[in-house]
């Protein structure tokens, strides 16, 4: 029997989140040039205007995601990551649904995100496209980048 998965708003500076952050950073650096990496470190994820969520299984952090307000009615999904050994169970979809619901609750009408264009990001792109995101141009703070795919969804 699989342990219950719980997702809750937490601080990104939690002591038991170091491995999750480290594995996310390693995945982002695996095949993306440093100048094309747009992830936020834990201290930046703790800034005002960012809601950070942790997914836990039996108390162990197995995933994370953040919602950053970029305009009064717009948000950006940041640092969404599920541990590799937990993938294939629909957990990324659950985290994405949590972030969309949080954005709605915070009065946002549109969500944006940036993800990689490399093959290693294909599952993430497929997840977002299945969830109703569509490709768009760079949005606030971004420039065109062959290593980036920009997506948007009205909510």
Secondary structure, 3 states (H helix, E strand, C coil): CCCCEEEEECCCCCHHHHHHHHHHHHHHHCCCCHHHCCCCCHHHHCCCCEEEEEEEECCEEEEEEEEEEEECCEEEEEEEEECHHHCCCCHHHHHHHHHHHHHHHCCCCEEEEEEECCHHHHHHHHHHHHCCCEEECCCCCCCCCCCEEEEEEEC
